[in-house]
Amino acid sequence: MEITHDMLVGFSKSFGLFYLLAMAAVALAYACWPSNKARFDKAARDIIEDEDVPCR
């Protein structure tokens, strides 16, 4: 079996697609994990609290 350029391009595109889907699933699972809720809520509150101070 001879390895051609088209075969390598097809493999790299398929591998890249599955890699991207796996990383997106990991990021989504991390964001939706119940133990991370308090951390994300605190980060959201901290941003809002910093903006309530008038500029000098």
N, C-alpha and C positions, 0 to 999 in steps of 0.2 A: 504494500500500500504506500503510495507516494503522497507526501504531504505537500499540498499546494497552498498558494497564497489565499485563495478563496476559502479553503478549509480552515486555515488559521484565523482569518477574519471572522468567519461564522462562529468558530469556537470562542474567540475573544468577546464577540458581541453577546453570545449566550451566557458565558461566564459572568460578564459584566452586569447583565440583566439580573441574574440570580443573586449576585453579590449585592447589588443595589436594593433588591427586594428584601433580602435578609437583613441588611443594615437598617432599612426603614422599619421593619418589624421589630428589631431590637430597640430602636429609638422610641417607637410607639409603646412598647411594653414597659420601657423605663419611665416614660411620661405618665402612664396610666397605673403604675404600680402603687398600691394603697399606702405603703410606708413612705412614699415620696410626697404625699399630699401636703403634709405640714411644711416641708421645705419649700415647695412651690408657692403655697399660700403666703409664707413669710416673705419670699422674694417679691411677690406682687404687692404686698402691703408696704414694704420698704421703699419701693419706687414711688408709690403714691405719697407716702409721708415726706419724702425728700422734696417733692415739688410744692408742698404747701407753704414753704418758707419764702417770703418775698425776697427778690434780688436786691442787693445793695451796691 
